[in-house]
Amino acid sequence: MGNVINDYIYIFHNSTLYIFLYILIQILLFILNTIGNNKYVQNFFFKLTKKIKKFYNYYMKSAHYNDISKKIEISQKKIEKYNKIIDENKKKNKHLNEYDLMILNGKYTRKVLKEEKILNELIKIINNENKNNYFTKISDTILLFLYSKNILIRHIKTQIYVVIIFLILNYFVNNELRESCLKIHSHLKFKNNFKIIPS
């Protein structure tokens, strides 16, 4: 039996297609937000972005800048270590009053304060170095935008994704690329049986 040719032409308005895309993107964004809000996934992406920045700074910045960055990392690790010791002392010595705990942890508290002072000075130097660094500013802005939990920003992200996908689909349908890029796996080609018309 030969191939059956379908003579029906299905017409979609741009607005109808936009609504379908909007629903699809909302579902995809819900899935992505569920995955993205997972603390392990967030930690992975923060570590990845940190490594990318480190790699960029290593090859694009001066040796002085990289030395300061290393000192900042060392200082942050020291603060974390001392805070951990202070917390462990508090847990082990719950029977002691506040004054005794202050005396017990005084040494580490002074070390934390000293390291925080050093850290703040180093961060000021780095911020001065980064004043004209557009890569850092742009990457930080993108990260803030992507990881923001603000409802308005999330809604704007959704709209941007919908518009981008809609424009890509519209471009491929209305240009010569549609024959090679958009095919339905049957006896019919997308361009012959489906038309998208302006609303």
Secondary structure by P-SEA (a helix, b strand, c coil): ccbbbbcbbbbbcaaaaaaaaaaaaaaaaaaaaaaaacaaaaaaaaaaaaaaaaaaaaccccaaaaaaaaaaaaaaaaaaaaaaaaaaaaaacccccaaaaaaaaaaaaaaaaaaaaaaaaaaaaaaaaacccaaaaaaaaaaaaaacccaaaaaaaaaaaaaaaaaaaaaaaaccccccccccccccccccccccccc
